[in-house]
Amino acid sequence: MAKILKKKGKVSIKAKFRKRVCLFCQDKKDISWMDYANYDDFLSVRGGLLAAKVTSVCSKHQRQLTKAVKQARHLGLLPFTKK
């Protein structure tokens, strides 16, 4: 529920957001190219990587995820584009 604050004629809305928790930090998993079957959640419809804001992954694990997806694509385990 958002609160509406009024200050001298100005109206501002203060929203409450839930803190996002990284999926890999929560489960304490290591990211490697061998888990390529689980990376479909992090790929867009056209085959590109989704942003960290969308997937709620921390920046450390986003970099590791990027490397793992690139390695899996290079080895032929993941497609570069989806049809």
CORWONOR-V993210 format. One record per run of one state. SS is the DSSP state (helix for helix, strand for strand, loop for the rest). FROM is the first residue (numbers start at 1). TO is the last residue. If there is no record, write none. Layout:
SS&FROM&TO, SS&FROM&TO
//
This chain:
loop&1&2, strand&3&7, loop&8&9, strand&10&14, loop&15&22, helix&23&27, loop&28&32, helix&33&42, strand&43&43, loop&44&48, strand&49&49, loop&50&51, helix&52&55, loop&56&58, helix&59&74, loop&75&83
//
